[in-house]
Structures are given as structure tokens and as C-alpha cells.
Amino acid sequence: MTKFLLSLHVLAAVLAIGPVTVAASMFPRALRRAHSDPGDRDALTTLRMPHRICRVYAAIGIAVPVFGFATASSLGVLGSPWLIASIVLTAAAAGLLVLRILPAQDTALTAAPSGNSGSGPRTSARLAMLTGLFNLLWATVTVLMIVRPGSTTGA
């Protein structure tokens, strides 16, 4: 059962978190393009797509910690420091996505059709920074999941 849960956890991470990290990273560039030519309908469509991917896959991403907790419980490692650190970093990444990145994308999408380019570069830069932090948090969690400090597997 543990191998099955671990497989589901890894698949959920790859299939849910991967698209969010890529789409969130694409959004600032698409925002700069939309602000550089406010009349370009393709730029606006391109801007909507990564935001939609982020929203949908963020909801699907709930499966990652659910399967992660089930796997950790099955392995008996719920109290391990590396797992607790991963849980905290995962919560931070989720909070960053839900509380900062998605609302900023919503605001940018609302402002983009109006051609309000005054805050476009600043918003784009802030979103790029937040997305970079989000991606760094997930990269750290991934490393912790693989290396597992104190593991007796020899990895």
C-alpha cells in the first residue's frame, strides 16, 4: 500500500505542481506583452491561459499533501524533521500561490484590457519575484523529499 500511495503522491506532484510552476512563470512575460500592446487580443488571450492553468491546477494540487500525509503515515515518518520542514515549506508555497500570486494575476487581468500600462512593469516584476520564490520553495521541498536527511536508505 505504501508504494501505491507514494506513486500517487509523486504523480500528483508532477501532474499538478509542475503545470502551476510553469504557468505562473509564464504569466509575467505574457503580462509585459499585453501591456506593451493593449489592443492585441492575442496577448490578452495568452495572458488568460496561464492564469486559468494556475487556478485549476492549484485546486488539483490539494491531492499532493493529501497523498503525502497518507504516505508519511504509512511509512511512520510523520515526526521526522525533514518531513515537518517539507510540510512548512509546502504550506508557505500554497499560501504564496493562493494569497499573493493568484490575486495579483486576477488584478493584472482586470487592468490589462484597459491598457493601464502604468503599473504593468511593476506588477510584472513583482509577480516574477513571487513566482520565483514559489518555484524555489517547491524545488526545496523536492530536494528534501529525495535526500531525506537522516534517512537510512543510503540515498
Summary of the structure (lengths in Angstrom):
residues: 155
radius of gyration: 18.0
end to end distance: 22.0
largest distance: 59.1
contacts: 471
relative contact order: 0.16
helix: 84%
strand: 0%
